[in-house]
Amino acid sequence: MDVELTVNGRRVQEDVDPRLLLSDFLRHTLGLTGTHVGCEHGVCGACTVRIDGAAARSCLVLAVQADGASVETVEGIAGRGPLTPLQESFRRHHALQCGFCTPGILMAVLDLVEEIPNPTSEQVVDVLSGQLCRCTGYGPIIDAVMDVCSSGADPEGSRA
């Protein structure tokens, strides 16, 4: 089936198998390996991307379902430029550890702060409840999100 969508601001058109998952399309067809695949059941959150501005598990979406949509992956956050304020806050607070879950967490958190620019720690915890991290204990992640939101900086920073 032919699909046409916008990924990180770039229009793409491909012929795909109707059963191809969006996560596999992003990783294997487009080479966007920042979208990690962990559980393949929508539980861990590592494959979280934004589809038409809303966080979604790309392992639960078929590529053909994204036809006509705008998809943003972690690569689309800053492109090849400097780290965004959110990414810098994650670095500063050591909220990365092994980094496997980080792309999905960044995408979920960006979705939260777009909806609620100054979330409470409880709201951050609620969003993180859908993201499995085995390394950080979540404390540094919460601190990083709260720090960037309280600083008044745009978590995504300026985009080119």
Contact map, one row per residue, 1 for C-alpha under 8 A:
1110000000000011110000000000000000000000000000000000000000000001000000000000000000000000000000000000000000000000000000000000000000000000000000000000000000000000
1111000000001111000000000000000000000000000000000000000000000001000000000000000000000000000000000000000000000000000000000000000000000000000000000000000000000000
1111100000001111000000000000000000000000000000000000000000000011011100000000000000000000000000000000000000000000000000000000000000000000000000000000000000000000
0111110000111100000000000000000000000000000000000000000000000000001100000000000000000000000000000000000000000000000000000000000000000000000000000000000000000000
0011111000111000000000000000000000000000000000000000000000000000011111100000000000000000000000000000000000000000000000000000000000000000000000000000000000000000
0001111111110000000000000000000000000000000000000000000000000000000111100000000000000000000000000000000000000000000000000000000000000000000000000000000000000000
0000111111110000000000000000000000000000000000000000000000000000000001111000000000000000000000000000000000000000000000000000000000000000000000000000000000000000
0000011111000000000000000000000000000000000000000000000000000000000001111011000000000000000000000000000000000000000000000000000000000000000000000000000000000000
0000011111100000000000000000000000000000000000000000000000000000000001010001000000000000000000000000000000000000000000000000000000000000000000000000000000000000
0000011111110000000000000000000000000000000000000000000000000000000000000000000000000000000000000000000000000000000000000000000000000000000000000000000000000000
0001111011111000000000000000000000000000000000000000000000000000000000000000000000000000000000000000000000000000000000000000000000000000000000000000000000000000
0001111001111100000000000000000000000000000000000000000000000000000000000000000000000000000000000000000000000000000000000000000000000000000000000000000000000000
0111100000111110000000000000000000000000000000000000000000000000000000000000000000000000000000000000000000000000000000000000000000000000000000000000000000000000
0111000000011111000000000000000000000000000000000000000000000000000000000000000000000000000000000000000000000000000000000000000000000000000000000000000000000000
1110000000001111100000000000000000000000000000000000000000000000000000000000000000000000000000000000000000000000000000000000000000000000000000000000000000000000
1110000000000111110100000000000000000000000000000000000000000011000000000000000000000000000000000000000000000000000000000000000000000000000000000000000000000000
1000000000000011111100000000000000000000000000000000000000000000000000000000000000000000000000000000000000000000000000000000000000000000000000000000000000000000
1000000000000001111100000000000000000000000000000000000000000111000000000000000000000000000000000000000000000000000000000000000000000000000000000000000000000000
0000000000000000111110000000000000000000000000000000000000000110000000000000000000000000000000000000000000000000000000000000000000000000000000000000000000000000
0000000000000001111111011000000000000000000000000000000000000111000000000000000000000000000000000000000000000000000000000000000000000000000000000000000000000000
0000000000000000001111111000000000000000000000000000000001111110000000000000000000000000000000000000000000000000000000000000000000000000000000000000000000000000
0000000000000000000111111100000000000000000000000000000001111111010000000000000000000000000000000000000000000000000000000000000000000000000000000000000000000000
0000000000000000000011111110000000111000000000100000000001101010000000000000000000000000000000000000000000000000000000000000000000000000000000000000000000000000
0000000000000000000111111111100000000000000000000000000000100000000000000000000000000000000000000000000000000000000000000000000000000000000000000000000000000000
0000000000000000000111111111110000000000000000000000000000000010000000000000000000000000000000000000000000000000000000000000000000000000000000000000000000000000
0000000000000000000001111111111110100000000000000000000000000000000000000000000000000000000000000000000000000000000000000000000000000000000000000000000000000000
0000000000000000000000111111111111100000000000000000000000000000000000000000000000000000000000000000000000000000000000000000000000000000000000000000000000000000
0000000000000000000000011111111110000000000000000000000000000000000000000000000000000000000000000000000000000000000000000000000000000000000000000000000000000000
0000000000000000000000011111111000000000000000000000000000000000000000000000000000000000000000000000000000000000000000000000000000000000000000000000000000000000
0000000000000000000000001111111100000000000000000000000000000000000000000000000000000000000000000000000000000000000000000000000000000000000000000000000000000000
0000000000000000000000000111111110000000000000000000000000000000000000000000000000000000000000000000000000000000000000000000000000000000000000000000000000000000
0000000000000000000000000111011111100000000000000000000000000000000000001010000000000000000000000000000000000000000000000000000000000000000000000000000000000000
0000000000000000000000000111001111110000000000000000000000000000000000000000000000000000000000000000000000000000000000000000000000000000000000000000000000000000
0000000000000000000000000010000111110000000000000000000000000000000000001110000000000000000000000000001000000000000000000000000000000000000000000000000000000000
0000000000000000000000100110000111111000000001111000000000000000000000001100000000000000000000000000001100000000000000000000000000000000000000000000000000000000
0000000000000000000000100000000011111100000001100000000000000000000000000000000000000000000000000001101100000000000000000000000000000000000000000000000000000000
0000000000000000000000100000000000111111000001100000000000100000000000000000000000000000000000000000000000000000000000000000000000000000000000000000000000000000
0000000000000000000000000000000000011111000111100000000000000000000000000000000000000000000000000000000000000000000000000000000000000000000000000000000000000000
0000000000000000000000000000000000001111111100000000000000000000000000000000000000000000000000000000000000000000000000000000000000000000000000000000000000000000
0000000000000000000000000000000000001111111000000000000000110000000000000000000000000000000000000000000000000000000000000000000000000000000000000000000000000000
0000000000000000000000000000000000000011111100000000000000110000000000000000000000000000000000000000000000000000000000000000000000000000000000000000000000000000
0000000000000000000000000000000000000011111110000000000010110000000000000000000000000000000000000000000000000000000000000000000000000000000000000000000000000000
0000000000000000000000000000000000000011111110000000000000000000000000000000000000000000000000000000000000000000000000000000000001110000000000000000000000000000
0000000000000000000000000000000000000110111111100000000000000000000000000000000000000000000000000000000000000000000000000000000001110000000000000000000000000000
0000000000000000000000000000000000000100011111110000000010000000000000000000000000000000000000000000100110000000000000000000000001110000000000000000000000000000
0000000000000000000000000000000000111100000111110000000000000000000000000000000000000000000000000001111110000000000000000000000000110000000000000000000000000000
0000000000000000000000100000000000111100000111111000000011100000000000000000000000000000000000000000001100000000000000000000000000000000000000000000000000000000
0000000000000000000000000000000000100000000011111100001111000000000000001000000000000000000000000000001110110000000000000000000000000000000000000000000000000000
0000000000000000000000000000000000100000000000111110001111000000000000111100000000000000000000000000000100110000000000000000000000000000000000000000000000000000
0000000000000000000000000000000000000000000000011111111100000000000000111000000000000000000000000000000000100010000000000000000000000000000000000000000000000000
0000000000000000000000000000000000000000000000001111111100000000010011110000000000000000000000000000000000000000000000000000000000000000000000000000000000000000
0000000000000000000000000000000000000000000000000111110000000000000011100000000000000000000000000000000000000000000000000000000000000000000000000000000000000000
0000000000000000000000000000000000000000000000000111111000000000000001110000000000000000000000000000000000000010000000000000000000000000000000000000000000000000
0000000000000000000000000000000000000000000000000111111100000000000000000000000000000000000000000000000000000010000000000000000000000000000000000000000000000000
0000000000000000000000000000000000000000000000011110111110000000000000000000000000000000000000000000000000110010000000000000000000000000000000000000000000000000
0000000000000000000000000000000000000000000000011110011111000000000000000000000000000000000000000000000000000000000000000000000000000000000000000000000000000000
0000000000000000000000000000000000000000010010111000001111111000000000000000000000000000000000000000000000000000000000000000000000000000000000000000000000000000
0000000000000000000011100000000000000000000000111000000111111100000000000000000000000000000000000000000000000000000000000000000000000000000000000000000000000000
0000000000000000000011110000000000001001110000100000000011111100000000000000000000000000000000000000000000000000000000000000000000000000000000000000000000000000
0000000000000000000011000000000000000001110000000000000011111100000000000000000000000000000000000000000000000000000000000000000000000000000000000000000000000000
0000000000000000000011100000000000000000000000000000000011111110110000000000000000000000000000000000000000000000000000000000000000000000000000000000000000000000
0000000000000000011111000000000000000000000000000000000001111111110000000000000000000000000000000000000000000000000000000000000000000000000000000000000000000000
0010000000000001011111101000000000000000000000000000000000001111111000000000000000000000000000000000000000000000000000000000000000000000000000000000000000000000
1110000000000001010101000000000000000000000000000000000000000111111000000000000000000000000000000000000000000000000000000000000000000000000000000000000000000000
0000000000000000000000000000000000000000000000000000000000001111111000000000000000000000000000000000000000000000000000000000000000000000000000000000000000000000
0010100000000000000001000000000000000000000000000010000000001111111111100000000000000000000000000000000000000000000000000000000000000000000000000000000000000000
0011100000000000000000000000000000000000000000000000000000000011111110000000000000000000000000000000000000000000000000000000000000000000000000000000000000000000
0011110000000000000000000000000000000000000000000000000000000000011111000000000000000000000000000000000000000000000000000000000000000000000000000000000000000000
0000110000000000000000000000000000000000000000000011000000000000011111100000000000000000000000000000000000000000000000000000000000000000000000000000000000000000
0000111110000000000000000000000000000000000000000011100000000000010111110000000000000000000000000000000000000000000000000000000000000000000000000000000000000000
0000111100000000000000000000000000000000000000001111100000000000010011111000000000000000000000000000000000000000000000000000000000000000000000000000000000000000
0000001110000000000000000000000000000000000000001110100000000000000001111111100000000000000000000000000000000000000000000000000000000000000000000000000000000000
0000001100000000000000000000000101100000000000011100000000000000000000111111100000000000000000000000000000100000000000000000000000000000000000000000000000000000
0000000000000000000000000000000001100000000000001000000000000000000000011111110000000000000000000000001101100000000000000000000000000000000000000000000000000000
0000000100000000000000000000000101000000000000000000000000000000000000011111111000000000000000000000000000000000000000000000000000000000000000000000000000000000
0000000110000000000000000000000000000000000000000000000000000000000000011111111000000000000000000000000000000000000000000000000000000000000000000000000000000000
0000000000000000000000000000000000000000000000000000000000000000000000011111111000010000000000000000000000000000000000000000000000000000000000000000000000010010
0000000000000000000000000000000000000000000000000000000000000000000000000111111111110000000000000000000000000000000000000000000000000000000000000000000000010010
0000000000000000000000000000000000000000000000000000000000000000000000000011111110000000000000000000000000000000000000000000000000000000000000000000000000000000
0000000000000000000000000000000000000000000000000000000000000000000000000000011111000000000000000000000000000000000000000000000000000000000000000000000000000000
0000000000000000000000000000000000000000000000000000000000000000000000000000011111100000000000000000000000000000000000000000000000000000000000000000000000000000
0000000000000000000000000000000000000000000000000000000000000000000000000000010111110000000000000000000000000000000000000000000000000000000000000000000000000000
0000000000000000000000000000000000000000000000000000000000000000000000000000010011111111000000000000000000000000000000000000000000000000000000000000000000000000
0000000000000000000000000000000000000000000000000000000000000000000000000000110001111111000000000000000000000000000000000000000000000000000000000000000000111100
0000000000000000000000000000000000000000000000000000000000000000000000000000000000111111100000000000000000000000000000000000000000000000000000000001000011111000
0000000000000000000000000000000000000000000000000000000000000000000000000000000000111111110000000000000001000000000000000000000000000000000000011001000000110000
0000000000000000000000000000000000000000000000000000000000000000000000000000000000111111111000000000000001000000000000000000000000000000000000000000000000100000
0000000000000000000000000000000000000000000000000000000000000000000000000000000000111111111100000000000000000000000000000000000000000000000000000000000000000000
0000000000000000000000000000000000000000000000000000000000000000000000000000000000001111111110000000000000000000000000000000000000000000000000011011000000000000
0000000000000000000000000000000000000000000000000000000000000000000000000000000000000111111111110000000000000000000000000000000000000000000110011000000000000000
0000000000000000000000000000000000000000000000000000000000000000000000000000000000000011111111110000000000000000000000000000000000000000000000000000000000000000
0000000000000000000000000000000000000000000000000000000000000000000000000000000000000001111111100000000000000000000000000000000000000000000000010000000000000000
0000000000000000000000000000000000000000000000000000000000000000000000000000000000000000111111100000000000000000000000000000000000000000000110110000000000000000
0000000000000000000000000000000000000000000000000000000000000000000000000000000000000000011111111000000000000000000000000000000000000000000110000000000000000000
0000000000000000000000000000000000000000000000000000000000000000000000000000000000000000011111111000000000000000000000000000000000000001010110010000000000000000
0000000000000000000000000000000000000000000000000000000000000000000000000000000000000000011001111110010000000000000000000000000000000001000010000000000000000000
0000000000000000000000000000000000000000000000000000000000000000000000000000000000000000000001111110000000000000000000000000000000000011000000000000000000000000
0000000000000000000000000000000000000000000000000000000000000000000000000000000000000000000000011111100000000000000000000000000000000010000000000000000000000000
0000000000000000000000000000000000000000000000000000000000000000000000000000000000000000000000011111111000000000000000000000000000000000000000000000000000000000
0000000000000000000000000000000000010000000001000000000000000000000000000000000000000000000000000111111000000000000000000000000000000000000000000000000000000000
0000000000000000000000000000000000010000000011000000000000000000000000000000000000000000000000000111111110000000000000000000000000111000000000000000000000000000
0000000000000000000000000000000000000000000001000000000000000000000000000000000000000000000000010011111111000000000000000000000000000000000000000000000000000000
0000000000000000000000000000000001110000000001110000000000000000000000000100000000000000000000000011111111100000000000000000000000000000000000000000000000000000
0000000000000000000000000000000000110000000011111000000000000000000000000100000000000000000000000000111111110000000000000000000000100000000000000000000000000000
0000000000000000000000000000000000000000000011010000000000000000000000000000000000000000000000000000111111111000000000000000000100100000000000000000000000000000
0000000000000000000000000000000000000000000000000000000000000000000000000100000000000110000000000000011111111100000000000000000000000000000000000000000000000000
0000000000000000000000000000000000000000000000011100001000000000000000001100000000000000000000000000001111111110000000000000000000000000000000000000000000000000
0000000000000000000000000000000000000000000000011000001000000000000000000000000000000000000000000000000111111111000000000000001100000000000000000000000000000000
0000000000000000000000000000000000000000000000000000000000000000000000000000000000000000000000000000000011111111100000000001001100000000000000001000000000000000
0000000000000000000000000000000000000000000000000000000000000000000000000000000000000000000000000000000001111111110000000000000000000000000000000000000000110000
0000000000000000000000000000000000000000000000000100111000000000000000000000000000000000000000000000000000111111111000000000000000000000000000000000000000000000
0000000000000000000000000000000000000000000000000000000000000000000000000000000000000000000000000000000000011111111110100001001000000000000000000000000000000000
0000000000000000000000000000000000000000000000000000000000000000000000000000000000000000000000000000000000001111111111100000000000000000000000000000100000100000
0000000000000000000000000000000000000000000000000000000000000000000000000000000000000000000000000000000000000111111110000000000000000000000000000000000000000000
0000000000000000000000000000000000000000000000000000000000000000000000000000000000000000000000000000000000000011111110000000000000000000000000000000000000000000
0000000000000000000000000000000000000000000000000000000000000000000000000000000000000000000000000000000000000001111111100000000000000000000000000000000000000000
0000000000000000000000000000000000000000000000000000000000000000000000000000000000000000000000000000000000000001111111100000000000000000000000000000100000000000
0000000000000000000000000000000000000000000000000000000000000000000000000000000000000000000000000000000000000000100111110000000000000000000000000100110000000000
0000000000000000000000000000000000000000000000000000000000000000000000000000000000000000000000000000000000000001100111111111000000000000000000000100100000000000
0000000000000000000000000000000000000000000000000000000000000000000000000000000000000000000000000000000000000000000001111111000000000000000000000100000000000000
0000000000000000000000000000000000000000000000000000000000000000000000000000000000000000000000000000000000000000000000111111100000000000000001000100000000000000
0000000000000000000000000000000000000000000000000000000000000000000000000000000000000000000000000000000000000000000000111111110000000000000000000000000000000000
0000000000000000000000000000000000000000000000000000000000000000000000000000000000000000000000000000000000000000000000111111111000000000000000000000000000000000
0000000000000000000000000000000000000000000000000000000000000000000000000000000000000000000000000000000000001001000000111111111100000000000001001000000000000000
0000000000000000000000000000000000000000000000000000000000000000000000000000000000000000000000000000000000000000000000001111111110000000000001000000000000000000
0000000000000000000000000000000000000000000000000000000000000000000000000000000000000000000000000000000000000000000000000111111111000000000000000000000000000000
0000000000000000000000000000000000000000000000000000000000000000000000000000000000000000000000000000000000011001000000000011111111100000000000000000000000000000
0000000000000000000000000000000000000000000000000000000000000000000000000000000000000000000000000000000010011000000000000001111111110000010000000000000000000000
0000000000000000000000000000000000000000000000000000000000000000000000000000000000000000000000000000000000000000000000000000111111110000000000000000000000000000
0000000000000000000000000000000000000000001110000000000000000000000000000000000000000000000000000000000000000000000000000000011111110000000000000000000000000000
0000000000000000000000000000000000000000001111000000000000000000000000000000000000000000000000000000100110000000000000000000001111111000000000000000000000000000
0000000000000000000000000000000000000000001111000000000000000000000000000000000000000000000000000000100000000000000000000000000111111100000000000000000000000000
0000000000000000000000000000000000000000000000000000000000000000000000000000000000000000000000000000100000000000000000000000000000111111110000000000000000000000
0000000000000000000000000000000000000000000000000000000000000000000000000000000000000000000000000000000000000000000000000000000000011111100000000000000000000000
0000000000000000000000000000000000000000000000000000000000000000000000000000000000000000000000001100000000000000000000000000000000001111100000000000000000000000
0000000000000000000000000000000000000000000000000000000000000000000000000000000000000000000000111000000000000000000000000000000000001111111110000000000000000000
0000000000000000000000000000000000000000000000000000000000000000000000000000000000000000000000000000000000000000000000000000000000001111111100000000000000000000
0000000000000000000000000000000000000000000000000000000000000000000000000000000000000000000000100000000000000000000000000000000100001001111111000000000000000000
0000000000000000000000000000000000000000000000000000000000000000000000000000000000000000000000000000000000000000000000000000000000000001111111100000000000000000
0000000000000000000000000000000000000000000000000000000000000000000000000000000000000000010011100000000000000000000000000000000000000001111111110000000000000000
0000000000000000000000000000000000000000000000000000000000000000000000000000000000000000010011110000000000000000000000000000000000000001011111111000000000000000
0000000000000000000000000000000000000000000000000000000000000000000000000000000000000000000000000000000000000000000000001001100000000000011111111100000000000000
0000000000000000000000000000000000000000000000000000000000000000000000000000000000000000000010000000000000000000000000000000000000000000001111111110000000000000
0000000000000000000000000000000000000000000000000000000000000000000000000000000000000100110110100000000000000000000000000000000000000000000111111111000000000000
0000000000000000000000000000000000000000000000000000000000000000000000000000000000000100110000000000000000001000000000000001000000000000000011111111100000000000
0000000000000000000000000000000000000000000000000000000000000000000000000000000000000000000000000000000000000000000001111000000000000000000001111111110000000000
0000000000000000000000000000000000000000000000000000000000000000000000000000000000000000100000000000000000000000000000000000000000000000000000111111111000000000
0000000000000000000000000000000000000000000000000000000000000000000000000000000000001100100000000000000000000000000000000000000000000000000000011111111111100000
0000000000000000000000000000000000000000000000000000000000000000000000000000000000000000000000000000000000000000100011100000000000000000000000001111111111100000
0000000000000000000000000000000000000000000000000000000000000000000000000000000000000000000000000000000000000000000001000000000000000000000000000111111110000000
0000000000000000000000000000000000000000000000000000000000000000000000000000000000000000000000000000000000000000000000000000000000000000000000000011111110000000
0000000000000000000000000000000000000000000000000000000000000000000000000000000000000000000000000000000000000000000000000000000000000000000000000001111111000000
0000000000000000000000000000000000000000000000000000000000000000000000000000000000001000000000000000000000000000000000000000000000000000000000000001111111101000
0000000000000000000000000000000000000000000000000000000000000000000000000000000000001000000000000000000000000000000000000000000000000000000000000001100111111100
0000000000000000000000000000000000000000000000000000000000000000000000000000000000011110000000000000000000000100100000000000000000000000000000000001100011111000
0000000000000000000000000000000000000000000000000000000000000000000000000000110000011100000000000000000000000100000000000000000000000000000000000000000001111110
0000000000000000000000000000000000000000000000000000000000000000000000000000000000011000000000000000000000000000000000000000000000000000000000000000000011111110
0000000000000000000000000000000000000000000000000000000000000000000000000000000000010000000000000000000000000000000000000000000000000000000000000000000001011111
0000000000000000000000000000000000000000000000000000000000000000000000000000110000000000000000000000000000000000000000000000000000000000000000000000000000011111
0000000000000000000000000000000000000000000000000000000000000000000000000000000000000000000000000000000000000000000000000000000000000000000000000000000000000111
